[in-house]
């Protein structure tokens, strides 16, 4: 099993190097349980971890015991099975960043963010089958998913972000 708690990337967070090392230690297993709880973090580390898990030759079960938000929601999509706790949530949103510089640099930063929107929506689409315009709108709206739809919170099970629930 693999446990991923806390921030993705940045100074003291979970990195693709950490995950690659952990996967090396379990090489040859037929199934892998990945337990997650994270508010997210660095999207580049999220891509790296997602791709490492996605290409790992085993059946992968992601168990979201708290949150899979932002970059962790990307990582969670690598699961063949995605189990979400009744008291857990998944959150998707448009990527954001800090920027400084002149107008040209700011426009370049905006274009880069738009490219990330496309990449992230494709990952969600590949997992859920939902059309990319809908996913992009949900990302723009900062959408939350749980095991039960309530108000503005959508059902992760109905929309393919989770395949099963973990009872409290």
Chimera marker file (.cmm) of the C-alpha trace (Angstrom):
<marker_set name="trace">
<marker id="1" x="0.000" y="0.000" z="0.000" r="1" g="1" b="0" radius="0.5"/>
<marker id="2" x="0.970" y="3.628" z="-0.500" r="1" g="1" b="0" radius="0.5"/>
<marker id="3" x="-0.142" y="6.535" z="1.684" r="1" g="1" b="0" radius="0.5"/>
<marker id="4" x="-0.240" y="10.082" z="0.291" r="1" g="1" b="0" radius="0.5"/>
<marker id="5" x="-1.193" y="12.650" z="2.905" r="1" g="1" b="0" radius="0.5"/>
<marker id="6" x="-0.494" y="16.379" z="2.960" r="1" g="1" b="0" radius="0.5"/>
<marker id="7" x="0.564" y="18.858" z="0.333" r="1" g="1" b="0" radius="0.5"/>
<marker id="8" x="1.636" y="17.792" z="-3.162" r="1" g="1" b="0" radius="0.5"/>
<marker id="9" x="5.074" y="19.183" z="-4.016" r="1" g="1" b="0" radius="0.5"/>
<marker id="10" x="6.509" y="22.461" z="-2.841" r="1" g="1" b="0" radius="0.5"/>
<marker id="11" x="9.024" y="22.534" z="0.003" r="1" g="1" b="0" radius="0.5"/>
<marker id="12" x="8.148" y="19.593" z="2.221" r="1" g="1" b="0" radius="0.5"/>
<marker id="13" x="5.382" y="17.957" z="0.212" r="1" g="1" b="0" radius="0.5"/>
<marker id="14" x="4.922" y="14.711" z="-1.648" r="1" g="1" b="0" radius="0.5"/>
<marker id="15" x="6.960" y="14.531" z="-4.868" r="1" g="1" b="0" radius="0.5"/>
<marker id="16" x="7.068" y="12.316" z="-7.922" r="1" g="1" b="0" radius="0.5"/>
<marker id="17" x="10.531" y="11.231" z="-6.741" r="1" g="1" b="0" radius="0.5"/>
<marker id="18" x="8.990" y="10.016" z="-3.451" r="1" g="1" b="0" radius="0.5"/>
<marker id="19" x="6.325" y="8.080" z="-5.337" r="1" g="1" b="0" radius="0.5"/>
<marker id="20" x="8.820" y="6.605" z="-7.821" r="1" g="1" b="0" radius="0.5"/>
<marker id="21" x="10.937" y="5.357" z="-4.903" r="1" g="1" b="0" radius="0.5"/>
<marker id="22" x="7.878" y="3.876" z="-3.175" r="1" g="1" b="0" radius="0.5"/>
<marker id="23" x="6.731" y="2.165" z="-6.375" r="1" g="1" b="0" radius="0.5"/>
<marker id="24" x="10.202" y="0.653" z="-6.834" r="1" g="1" b="0" radius="0.5"/>
<marker id="25" x="9.804" y="-0.985" z="-3.426" r="1" g="1" b="0" radius="0.5"/>
<marker id="26" x="6.509" y="-2.642" z="-4.366" r="1" g="1" b="0" radius="0.5"/>
<marker id="27" x="7.442" y="-3.563" z="-7.941" r="1" g="1" b="0" radius="0.5"/>
<marker id="28" x="5.782" y="-6.808" z="-8.995" r="1" g="1" b="0" radius="0.5"/>
<marker id="29" x="2.644" y="-6.529" z="-6.860" r="1" g="1" b="0" radius="0.5"/>
<marker id="30" x="-0.595" y="-7.311" z="-8.647" r="1" g="1" b="0" radius="0.5"/>
<marker id="31" x="-2.692" y="-4.782" z="-6.739" r="1" g="1" b="0" radius="0.5"/>
<marker id="32" x="-1.879" y="-1.548" z="-4.952" r="1" g="1" b="0" radius="0.5"/>
<marker id="33" x="-4.010" y="0.434" z="-2.507" r="1" g="1" b="0" radius="0.5"/>
<marker id="34" x="-3.258" y="4.171" z="-2.482" r="1" g="1" b="0" radius="0.5"/>
<marker id="35" x="-4.748" y="6.030" z="0.486" r="1" g="1" b="0" radius="0.5"/>
<marker id="36" x="-4.999" y="9.791" z="-0.007" r="1" g="1" b="0" radius="0.5"/>
<marker id="37" x="-5.926" y="12.902" z="1.946" r="1" g="1" b="0" radius="0.5"/>
<marker id="38" x="-4.667" y="16.193" z="0.531" r="1" g="1" b="0" radius="0.5"/>
<marker id="39" x="-5.766" y="19.725" z="-0.253" r="1" g="1" b="0" radius="0.5"/>
<marker id="40" x="-3.537" y="19.567" z="-3.333" r="1" g="1" b="0" radius="0.5"/>
<marker id="41" x="-0.481" y="21.554" z="-4.304" r="1" g="1" b="0" radius="0.5"/>
<marker id="42" x="1.883" y="21.803" z="-7.260" r="1" g="1" b="0" radius="0.5"/>
<marker id="43" x="0.235" y="20.749" z="-10.528" r="1" g="1" b="0" radius="0.5"/>
<marker id="44" x="3.550" y="19.645" z="-12.090" r="1" g="1" b="0" radius="0.5"/>
<marker id="45" x="4.154" y="17.193" z="-9.244" r="1" g="1" b="0" radius="0.5"/>
<marker id="46" x="0.514" y="16.162" z="-9.617" r="1" g="1" b="0" radius="0.5"/>
<marker id="47" x="1.076" y="15.320" z="-13.284" r="1" g="1" b="0" radius="0.5"/>
<marker id="48" x="4.249" y="13.403" z="-12.456" r="1" g="1" b="0" radius="0.5"/>
<marker id="49" x="2.631" y="11.338" z="-9.704" r="1" g="1" b="0" radius="0.5"/>
<marker id="50" x="-0.479" y="10.698" z="-11.816" r="1" g="1" b="0" radius="0.5"/>
<marker id="51" x="1.644" y="9.456" z="-14.721" r="1" g="1" b="0" radius="0.5"/>
<marker id="52" x="3.803" y="7.240" z="-12.477" r="1" g="1" b="0" radius="0.5"/>
<marker id="53" x="0.733" y="5.635" z="-10.936" r="1" g="1" b="0" radius="0.5"/>
<marker id="54" x="-1.113" y="5.407" z="-14.232" r="1" g="1" b="0" radius="0.5"/>
<marker id="55" x="1.753" y="3.485" z="-15.839" r="1" g="1" b="0" radius="0.5"/>
<marker id="56" x="2.408" y="1.254" z="-12.796" r="1" g="1" b="0" radius="0.5"/>
<marker id="57" x="1.585" y="-2.318" z="-13.807" r="1" g="1" b="0" radius="0.5"/>
<marker id="58" x="-0.895" y="-3.293" z="-11.111" r="1" g="1" b="0" radius="0.5"/>
<marker id="59" x="-4.554" y="-2.828" z="-10.347" r="1" g="1" b="0" radius="0.5"/>
<marker id="60" x="-4.722" y="0.444" z="-8.431" r="1" g="1" b="0" radius="0.5"/>
<marker id="61" x="-7.337" y="1.220" z="-5.784" r="1" g="1" b="0" radius="0.5"/>
<marker id="62" x="-7.367" y="4.828" z="-4.603" r="1" g="1" b="0" radius="0.5"/>
<marker id="63" x="-9.067" y="5.351" z="-1.254" r="1" g="1" b="0" radius="0.5"/>
<marker id="64" x="-9.920" y="8.984" z="-0.521" r="1" g="1" b="0" radius="0.5"/>
<marker id="65" x="-10.245" y="9.046" z="3.258" r="1" g="1" b="0" radius="0.5"/>
<marker id="66" x="-10.551" y="12.831" z="3.558" r="1" g="1" b="0" radius="0.5"/>
<marker id="67" x="-9.896" y="15.107" z="0.616" r="1" g="1" b="0" radius="0.5"/>
<marker id="68" x="-8.608" y="14.807" z="-2.918" r="1" g="1" b="0" radius="0.5"/>
<marker id="69" x="-8.539" y="18.441" z="-3.898" r="1" g="1" b="0" radius="0.5"/>
<marker id="70" x="-6.781" y="20.297" z="-6.688" r="1" g="1" b="0" radius="0.5"/>
<marker id="71" x="-3.565" y="18.458" z="-7.664" r="1" g="1" b="0" radius="0.5"/>
<marker id="72" x="-4.550" y="15.428" z="-5.558" r="1" g="1" b="0" radius="0.5"/>
<marker id="73" x="-7.795" y="15.130" z="-7.519" r="1" g="1" b="0" radius="0.5"/>
<marker id="74" x="-5.638" y="14.693" z="-10.635" r="1" g="1" b="0" radius="0.5"/>
<marker id="75" x="-3.528" y="12.018" z="-8.924" r="1" g="1" b="0" radius="0.5"/>
<marker id="76" x="-6.635" y="10.154" z="-7.726" r="1" g="1" b="0" radius="0.5"/>
<marker id="77" x="-7.797" y="9.701" z="-11.326" r="1" g="1" b="0" radius="0.5"/>
<marker id="78" x="-5.006" y="7.115" z="-11.802" r="1" g="1" b="0" radius="0.5"/>
<marker id="79" x="-7.050" y="4.590" z="-9.828" r="1" g="1" b="0" radius="0.5"/>
<marker id="80" x="-8.705" y="1.678" z="-11.554" r="1" g="1" b="0" radius="0.5"/>
<marker id="81" x="-11.054" y="1.869" z="-8.572" r="1" g="1" b="0" radius="0.5"/>
<marker id="82" x="-11.650" y="5.091" z="-6.654" r="1" g="1" b="0" radius="0.5"/>
<marker id="83" x="-13.328" y="4.744" z="-3.278" r="1" g="1" b="0" radius="0.5"/>
<marker id="84" x="-14.521" y="7.918" z="-1.562" r="1" g="1" b="0" radius="0.5"/>
<marker id="85" x="-15.319" y="8.112" z="2.147" r="1" g="1" b="0" radius="0.5"/>
<marker id="86" x="-18.802" y="9.335" z="3.035" r="1" g="1" b="0" radius="0.5"/>
<marker id="87" x="-17.108" y="12.173" z="4.909" r="1" g="1" b="0" radius="0.5"/>
<marker id="88" x="-14.614" y="12.833" z="2.097" r="1" g="1" b="0" radius="0.5"/>
<marker id="89" x="-14.612" y="15.225" z="-0.834" r="1" g="1" b="0" radius="0.5"/>
<marker id="90" x="-13.056" y="15.705" z="-4.240" r="1" g="1" b="0" radius="0.5"/>
<marker id="91" x="-12.575" y="19.251" z="-5.526" r="1" g="1" b="0" radius="0.5"/>
<marker id="92" x="-11.674" y="20.335" z="-9.037" r="1" g="1" b="0" radius="0.5"/>
<marker id="93" x="-10.840" y="23.882" z="-10.110" r="1" g="1" b="0" radius="0.5"/>
<marker id="94" x="-9.039" y="25.965" z="-12.691" r="1" g="1" b="0" radius="0.5"/>
<marker id="95" x="-5.299" y="26.090" z="-12.074" r="1" g="1" b="0" radius="0.5"/>
<marker id="96" x="-3.912" y="29.307" z="-10.644" r="1" g="1" b="0" radius="0.5"/>
<marker id="97" x="-0.546" y="30.809" z="-9.926" r="1" g="1" b="0" radius="0.5"/>
<marker id="98" x="1.283" y="33.889" z="-8.743" r="1" g="1" b="0" radius="0.5"/>
<marker id="99" x="2.884" y="36.070" z="-11.396" r="1" g="1" b="0" radius="0.5"/>
<marker id="100" x="5.041" y="39.143" z="-11.666" r="1" g="1" b="0" radius="0.5"/>
<marker id="101" x="6.451" y="40.984" z="-14.620" r="1" g="1" b="0" radius="0.5"/>
<marker id="102" x="5.504" y="43.096" z="-17.571" r="1" g="1" b="0" radius="0.5"/>
<marker id="103" x="2.366" y="42.773" z="-19.705" r="1" g="1" b="0" radius="0.5"/>
<marker id="104" x="3.961" y="40.268" z="-22.087" r="1" g="1" b="0" radius="0.5"/>
<marker id="105" x="5.034" y="38.042" z="-19.205" r="1" g="1" b="0" radius="0.5"/>
<marker id="106" x="1.555" y="38.232" z="-17.694" r="1" g="1" b="0" radius="0.5"/>
<marker id="107" x="-0.073" y="37.265" z="-21.014" r="1" g="1" b="0" radius="0.5"/>
<marker id="108" x="2.347" y="34.336" z="-21.299" r="1" g="1" b="0" radius="0.5"/>
<marker id="109" x="1.416" y="33.207" z="-17.789" r="1" g="1" b="0" radius="0.5"/>
<marker id="110" x="-2.291" y="33.369" z="-18.701" r="1" g="1" b="0" radius="0.5"/>
<marker id="111" x="-1.668" y="31.269" z="-21.832" r="1" g="1" b="0" radius="0.5"/>
<marker id="112" x="0.226" y="28.706" z="-19.761" r="1" g="1" b="0" radius="0.5"/>
<marker id="113" x="-2.671" y="28.468" z="-17.310" r="1" g="1" b="0" radius="0.5"/>
<marker id="114" x="-5.089" y="27.903" z="-20.204" r="1" g="1" b="0" radius="0.5"/>
<marker id="115" x="-2.866" y="25.062" z="-21.435" r="1" g="1" b="0" radius="0.5"/>
<marker id="116" x="-3.045" y="23.478" z="-17.972" r="1" g="1" b="0" radius="0.5"/>
<marker id="117" x="-6.850" y="23.762" z="-18.030" r="1" g="1" b="0" radius="0.5"/>
<marker id="118" x="-6.893" y="21.643" z="-21.194" r="1" g="1" b="0" radius="0.5"/>
<marker id="119" x="-4.471" y="19.043" z="-19.771" r="1" g="1" b="0" radius="0.5"/>
<marker id="120" x="-6.353" y="18.700" z="-16.491" r="1" g="1" b="0" radius="0.5"/>
<marker id="121" x="-9.769" y="18.464" z="-18.193" r="1" g="1" b="0" radius="0.5"/>
<marker id="122" x="-8.379" y="15.672" z="-20.406" r="1" g="1" b="0" radius="0.5"/>
<marker id="123" x="-7.291" y="13.674" z="-17.339" r="1" g="1" b="0" radius="0.5"/>
<marker id="124" x="-10.763" y="14.044" z="-15.805" r="1" g="1" b="0" radius="0.5"/>
<marker id="125" x="-12.391" y="13.193" z="-19.161" r="1" g="1" b="0" radius="0.5"/>
<marker id="126" x="-10.271" y="10.057" z="-19.577" r="1" g="1" b="0" radius="0.5"/>
<marker id="127" x="-11.444" y="8.851" z="-16.156" r="1" g="1" b="0" radius="0.5"/>
<marker id="128" x="-15.092" y="9.956" z="-16.180" r="1" g="1" b="0" radius="0.5"/>
<marker id="129" x="-16.044" y="10.118" z="-19.864" r="1" g="1" b="0" radius="0.5"/>
<marker id="130" x="-17.698" y="13.482" z="-19.224" r="1" g="1" b="0" radius="0.5"/>
<marker id="131" x="-17.393" y="15.962" z="-22.088" r="1" g="1" b="0" radius="0.5"/>
<marker id="132" x="-14.575" y="18.465" z="-21.708" r="1" g="1" b="0" radius="0.5"/>
<marker id="133" x="-16.753" y="21.631" z="-21.923" r="1" g="1" b="0" radius="0.5"/>
<marker id="134" x="-18.743" y="20.420" z="-18.887" r="1" g="1" b="0" radius="0.5"/>
<marker id="135" x="-15.559" y="19.564" z="-17.019" r="1" g="1" b="0" radius="0.5"/>
<marker id="136" x="-14.042" y="22.950" z="-17.873" r="1" g="1" b="0" radius="0.5"/>
<marker id="137" x="-17.146" y="24.682" z="-16.519" r="1" g="1" b="0" radius="0.5"/>
<marker id="138" x="-17.005" y="22.636" z="-13.318" r="1" g="1" b="0" radius="0.5"/>
<marker id="139" x="-13.321" y="23.499" z="-12.992" r="1" g="1" b="0" radius="0.5"/>
<marker id="140" x="-14.096" y="27.180" z="-13.552" r="1" g="1" b="0" radius="0.5"/>
<marker id="141" x="-16.826" y="27.012" z="-10.893" r="1" g="1" b="0" radius="0.5"/>
<marker id="142" x="-14.551" y="25.185" z="-8.387" r="1" g="1" b="0" radius="0.5"/>
<marker id="143" x="-16.767" y="22.135" z="-7.996" r="1" g="1" b="0" radius="0.5"/>
<marker id="144" x="-16.922" y="19.756" z="-5.046" r="1" g="1" b="0" radius="0.5"/>
<marker id="145" x="-17.975" y="16.104" z="-5.215" r="1" g="1" b="0" radius="0.5"/>
<marker id="146" x="-19.009" y="13.773" z="-2.394" r="1" g="1" b="0" radius="0.5"/>
<marker id="147" x="-20.706" y="10.395" z="-2.157" r="1" g="1" b="0" radius="0.5"/>
<marker id="148" x="-24.068" y="12.165" z="-1.980" r="1" g="1" b="0" radius="0.5"/>
<marker id="149" x="-25.150" y="15.200" z="-3.972" r="1" g="1" b="0" radius="0.5"/>
<marker id="150" x="-26.214" y="18.037" z="-1.673" r="1" g="1" b="0" radius="0.5"/>
<marker id="151" x="-26.875" y="21.598" z="-2.843" r="1" g="1" b="0" radius="0.5"/>
<marker id="152" x="-23.969" y="22.651" z="-5.061" r="1" g="1" b="0" radius="0.5"/>
<marker id="153" x="-21.960" y="19.515" z="-4.174" r="1" g="1" b="0" radius="0.5"/>
<marker id="154" x="-22.248" y="16.915" z="-6.943" r="1" g="1" b="0" radius="0.5"/>
<marker id="155" x="-22.196" y="13.130" z="-6.635" r="1" g="1" b="0" radius="0.5"/>
<marker id="156" x="-18.749" y="11.714" z="-7.350" r="1" g="1" b="0" radius="0.5"/>
<marker id="157" x="-20.330" y="8.302" z="-7.964" r="1" g="1" b="0" radius="0.5"/>
<marker id="158" x="-22.868" y="9.542" z="-10.514" r="1" g="1" b="0" radius="0.5"/>
<marker id="159" x="-20.241" y="11.518" z="-12.427" r="1" g="1" b="0" radius="0.5"/>
<marker id="160" x="-17.450" y="8.921" z="-12.444" r="1" g="1" b="0" radius="0.5"/>
<marker id="161" x="-14.993" y="10.643" z="-10.099" r="1" g="1" b="0" radius="0.5"/>
<marker id="162" x="-15.453" y="7.692" z="-7.718" r="1" g="1" b="0" radius="0.5"/>
<marker id="163" x="-16.481" y="4.096" z="-8.299" r="1" g="1" b="0" radius="0.5"/>
<marker id="164" x="-17.576" y="3.267" z="-4.764" r="1" g="1" b="0" radius="0.5"/>
<marker id="165" x="-18.162" y="4.712" z="-1.323" r="1" g="1" b="0" radius="0.5"/>
<marker id="166" x="-16.443" y="3.993" z="1.940" r="1" g="1" b="0" radius="0.5"/>
<marker id="167" x="-19.012" y="4.059" z="4.741" r="1" g="1" b="0" radius="0.5"/>
<marker id="168" x="-18.163" y="6.184" z="7.770" r="1" g="1" b="0" radius="0.5"/>
<link id1="1" id2="2" r="1" g="1" b="0" radius="0.2"/>
<link id1="2" id2="3" r="1" g="1" b="0" radius="0.2"/>
<link id1="3" id2="4" r="1" g="1" b="0" radius="0.2"/>
<link id1="4" id2="5" r="1" g="1" b="0" radius="0.2"/>
<link id1="5" id2="6" r="1" g="1" b="0" radius="0.2"/>
<link id1="6" id2="7" r="1" g="1" b="0" radius="0.2"/>
<link id1="7" id2="8" r="1" g="1" b="0" radius="0.2"/>
<link id1="8" id2="9" r="1" g="1" b="0" radius="0.2"/>
<link id1="9" id2="10" r="1" g="1" b="0" radius="0.2"/>
<link id1="10" id2="11" r="1" g="1" b="0" radius="0.2"/>
<link id1="11" id2="12" r="1" g="1" b="0" radius="0.2"/>
<link id1="12" id2="13" r="1" g="1" b="0" radius="0.2"/>
<link id1="13" id2="14" r="1" g="1" b="0" radius="0.2"/>
<link id1="14" id2="15" r="1" g="1" b="0" radius="0.2"/>
<link id1="15" id2="16" r="1" g="1" b="0" radius="0.2"/>
<link id1="16" id2="17" r="1" g="1" b="0" radius="0.2"/>
<link id1="17" id2="18" r="1" g="1" b="0" radius="0.2"/>
<link id1="18" id2="19" r="1" g="1" b="0" radius="0.2"/>
<link id1="19" id2="20" r="1" g="1" b="0" radius="0.2"/>
<link id1="20" id2="21" r="1" g="1" b="0" radius="0.2"/>
<link id1="21" id2="22" r="1" g="1" b="0" radius="0.2"/>
<link id1="22" id2="23" r="1" g="1" b="0" radius="0.2"/>
<link id1="23" id2="24" r="1" g="1" b="0" radius="0.2"/>
<link id1="24" id2="25" r="1" g="1" b="0" radius="0.2"/>
<link id1="25" id2="26" r="1" g="1" b="0" radius="0.2"/>
<link id1="26" id2="27" r="1" g="1" b="0" radius="0.2"/>
<link id1="27" id2="28" r="1" g="1" b="0" radius="0.2"/>
<link id1="28" id2="29" r="1" g="1" b="0" radius="0.2"/>
<link id1="29" id2="30" r="1" g="1" b="0" radius="0.2"/>
<link id1="30" id2="31" r="1" g="1" b="0" radius="0.2"/>
<link id1="31" id2="32" r="1" g="1" b="0" radius="0.2"/>
<link id1="32" id2="33" r="1" g="1" b="0" radius="0.2"/>
<link id1="33" id2="34" r="1" g="1" b="0" radius="0.2"/>
<link id1="34" id2="35" r="1" g="1" b="0" radius="0.2"/>
<link id1="35" id2="36" r="1" g="1" b="0" radius="0.2"/>
<link id1="36" id2="37" r="1" g="1" b="0" radius="0.2"/>
<link id1="37" id2="38" r="1" g="1" b="0" radius="0.2"/>
<link id1="38" id2="39" r="1" g="1" b="0" radius="0.2"/>
<link id1="39" id2="40" r="1" g="1" b="0" radius="0.2"/>
<link id1="40" id2="41" r="1" g="1" b="0" radius="0.2"/>
<link id1="41" id2="42" r="1" g="1" b="0" radius="0.2"/>
<link id1="42" id2="43" r="1" g="1" b="0" radius="0.2"/>
<link id1="43" id2="44" r="1" g="1" b="0" radius="0.2"/>
<link id1="44" id2="45" r="1" g="1" b="0" radius="0.2"/>
<link id1="45" id2="46" r="1" g="1" b="0" radius="0.2"/>
<link id1="46" id2="47" r="1" g="1" b="0" radius="0.2"/>
<link id1="47" id2="48" r="1" g="1" b="0" radius="0.2"/>
<link id1="48" id2="49" r="1" g="1" b="0" radius="0.2"/>
<link id1="49" id2="50" r="1" g="1" b="0" radius="0.2"/>
<link id1="50" id2="51" r="1" g="1" b="0" radius="0.2"/>
<link id1="51" id2="52" r="1" g="1" b="0" radius="0.2"/>
<link id1="52" id2="53" r="1" g="1" b="0" radius="0.2"/>
<link id1="53" id2="54" r="1" g="1" b="0" radius="0.2"/>
<link id1="54" id2="55" r="1" g="1" b="0" radius="0.2"/>
<link id1="55" id2="56" r="1" g="1" b="0" radius="0.2"/>
<link id1="56" id2="57" r="1" g="1" b="0" radius="0.2"/>
<link id1="57" id2="58" r="1" g="1" b="0" radius="0.2"/>
<link id1="58" id2="59" r="1" g="1" b="0" radius="0.2"/>
<link id1="59" id2="60" r="1" g="1" b="0" radius="0.2"/>
<link id1="60" id2="61" r="1" g="1" b="0" radius="0.2"/>
<link id1="61" id2="62" r="1" g="1" b="0" radius="0.2"/>
<link id1="62" id2="63" r="1" g="1" b="0" radius="0.2"/>
<link id1="63" id2="64" r="1" g="1" b="0" radius="0.2"/>
<link id1="64" id2="65" r="1" g="1" b="0" radius="0.2"/>
<link id1="65" id2="66" r="1" g="1" b="0" radius="0.2"/>
<link id1="66" id2="67" r="1" g="1" b="0" radius="0.2"/>
<link id1="67" id2="68" r="1" g="1" b="0" radius="0.2"/>
<link id1="68" id2="69" r="1" g="1" b="0" radius="0.2"/>
<link id1="69" id2="70" r="1" g="1" b="0" radius="0.2"/>
<link id1="70" id2="71" r="1" g="1" b="0" radius="0.2"/>
<link id1="71" id2="72" r="1" g="1" b="0" radius="0.2"/>
<link id1="72" id2="73" r="1" g="1" b="0" radius="0.2"/>
<link id1="73" id2="74" r="1" g="1" b="0" radius="0.2"/>
<link id1="74" id2="75" r="1" g="1" b="0" radius="0.2"/>
<link id1="75" id2="76" r="1" g="1" b="0" radius="0.2"/>
<link id1="76" id2="77" r="1" g="1" b="0" radius="0.2"/>
<link id1="77" id2="78" r="1" g="1" b="0" radius="0.2"/>
<link id1="78" id2="79" r="1" g="1" b="0" radius="0.2"/>
<link id1="79" id2="80" r="1" g="1" b="0" radius="0.2"/>
<link id1="80" id2="81" r="1" g="1" b="0" radius="0.2"/>
<link id1="81" id2="82" r="1" g="1" b="0" radius="0.2"/>
<link id1="82" id2="83" r="1" g="1" b="0" radius="0.2"/>
<link id1="83" id2="84" r="1" g="1" b="0" radius="0.2"/>
<link id1="84" id2="85" r="1" g="1" b="0" radius="0.2"/>
<link id1="85" id2="86" r="1" g="1" b="0" radius="0.2"/>
<link id1="86" id2="87" r="1" g="1" b="0" radius="0.2"/>
<link id1="87" id2="88" r="1" g="1" b="0" radius="0.2"/>
<link id1="88" id2="89" r="1" g="1" b="0" radius="0.2"/>
<link id1="89" id2="90" r="1" g="1" b="0" radius="0.2"/>
<link id1="90" id2="91" r="1" g="1" b="0" radius="0.2"/>
<link id1="91" id2="92" r="1" g="1" b="0" radius="0.2"/>
<link id1="92" id2="93" r="1" g="1" b="0" radius="0.2"/>
<link id1="93" id2="94" r="1" g="1" b="0" radius="0.2"/>
<link id1="94" id2="95" r="1" g="1" b="0" radius="0.2"/>
<link id1="95" id2="96" r="1" g="1" b="0" radius="0.2"/>
<link id1="96" id2="97" r="1" g="1" b="0" radius="0.2"/>
<link id1="97" id2="98" r="1" g="1" b="0" radius="0.2"/>
<link id1="98" id2="99" r="1" g="1" b="0" radius="0.2"/>
<link id1="99" id2="100" r="1" g="1" b="0" radius="0.2"/>
<link id1="100" id2="101" r="1" g="1" b="0" radius="0.2"/>
<link id1="101" id2="102" r="1" g="1" b="0" radius="0.2"/>
<link id1="102" id2="103" r="1" g="1" b="0" radius="0.2"/>
<link id1="103" id2="104" r="1" g="1" b="0" radius="0.2"/>
<link id1="104" id2="105" r="1" g="1" b="0" radius="0.2"/>
<link id1="105" id2="106" r="1" g="1" b="0" radius="0.2"/>
<link id1="106" id2="107" r="1" g="1" b="0" radius="0.2"/>
<link id1="107" id2="108" r="1" g="1" b="0" radius="0.2"/>
<link id1="108" id2="109" r="1" g="1" b="0" radius="0.2"/>
<link id1="109" id2="110" r="1" g="1" b="0" radius="0.2"/>
<link id1="110" id2="111" r="1" g="1" b="0" radius="0.2"/>
<link id1="111" id2="112" r="1" g="1" b="0" radius="0.2"/>
<link id1="112" id2="113" r="1" g="1" b="0" radius="0.2"/>
<link id1="113" id2="114" r="1" g="1" b="0" radius="0.2"/>
<link id1="114" id2="115" r="1" g="1" b="0" radius="0.2"/>
<link id1="115" id2="116" r="1" g="1" b="0" radius="0.2"/>
<link id1="116" id2="117" r="1" g="1" b="0" radius="0.2"/>
<link id1="117" id2="118" r="1" g="1" b="0" radius="0.2"/>
<link id1="118" id2="119" r="1" g="1" b="0" radius="0.2"/>
<link id1="119" id2="120" r="1" g="1" b="0" radius="0.2"/>
<link id1="120" id2="121" r="1" g="1" b="0" radius="0.2"/>
<link id1="121" id2="122" r="1" g="1" b="0" radius="0.2"/>
<link id1="122" id2="123" r="1" g="1" b="0" radius="0.2"/>
<link id1="123" id2="124" r="1" g="1" b="0" radius="0.2"/>
<link id1="124" id2="125" r="1" g="1" b="0" radius="0.2"/>
<link id1="125" id2="126" r="1" g="1" b="0" radius="0.2"/>
<link id1="126" id2="127" r="1" g="1" b="0" radius="0.2"/>
<link id1="127" id2="128" r="1" g="1" b="0" radius="0.2"/>
<link id1="128" id2="129" r="1" g="1" b="0" radius="0.2"/>
<link id1="129" id2="130" r="1" g="1" b="0" radius="0.2"/>
<link id1="130" id2="131" r="1" g="1" b="0" radius="0.2"/>
<link id1="131" id2="132" r="1" g="1" b="0" radius="0.2"/>
<link id1="132" id2="133" r="1" g="1" b="0" radius="0.2"/>
<link id1="133" id2="134" r="1" g="1" b="0" radius="0.2"/>
<link id1="134" id2="135" r="1" g="1" b="0" radius="0.2"/>
<link id1="135" id2="136" r="1" g="1" b="0" radius="0.2"/>
<link id1="136" id2="137" r="1" g="1" b="0" radius="0.2"/>
<link id1="137" id2="138" r="1" g="1" b="0" radius="0.2"/>
<link id1="138" id2="139" r="1" g="1" b="0" radius="0.2"/>
<link id1="139" id2="140" r="1" g="1" b="0" radius="0.2"/>
<link id1="140" id2="141" r="1" g="1" b="0" radius="0.2"/>
<link id1="141" id2="142" r="1" g="1" b="0" radius="0.2"/>
<link id1="142" id2="143" r="1" g="1" b="0" radius="0.2"/>
<link id1="143" id2="144" r="1" g="1" b="0" radius="0.2"/>
<link id1="144" id2="145" r="1" g="1" b="0" radius="0.2"/>
<link id1="145" id2="146" r="1" g="1" b="0" radius="0.2"/>
<link id1="146" id2="147" r="1" g="1" b="0" radius="0.2"/>
<link id1="147" id2="148" r="1" g="1" b="0" radius="0.2"/>
<link id1="148" id2="149" r="1" g="1" b="0" radius="0.2"/>
<link id1="149" id2="150" r="1" g="1" b="0" radius="0.2"/>
<link id1="150" id2="151" r="1" g="1" b="0" radius="0.2"/>
<link id1="151" id2="152" r="1" g="1" b="0" radius="0.2"/>
<link id1="152" id2="153" r="1" g="1" b="0" radius="0.2"/>
<link id1="153" id2="154" r="1" g="1" b="0" radius="0.2"/>
<link id1="154" id2="155" r="1" g="1" b="0" radius="0.2"/>
<link id1="155" id2="156" r="1" g="1" b="0" radius="0.2"/>
<link id1="156" id2="157" r="1" g="1" b="0" radius="0.2"/>
<link id1="157" id2="158" r="1" g="1" b="0" radius="0.2"/>
<link id1="158" id2="159" r="1" g="1" b="0" radius="0.2"/>
<link id1="159" id2="160" r="1" g="1" b="0" radius="0.2"/>
<link id1="160" id2="161" r="1" g="1" b="0" radius="0.2"/>
<link id1="161" id2="162" r="1" g="1" b="0" radius="0.2"/>
<link id1="162" id2="163" r="1" g="1" b="0" radius="0.2"/>
<link id1="163" id2="164" r="1" g="1" b="0" radius="0.2"/>
<link id1="164" id2="165" r="1" g="1" b="0" radius="0.2"/>
<link id1="165" id2="166" r="1" g="1" b="0" radius="0.2"/>
<link id1="166" id2="167" r="1" g="1" b="0" radius="0.2"/>
<link id1="167" id2="168" r="1" g="1" b="0" radius="0.2"/>
</marker_set>
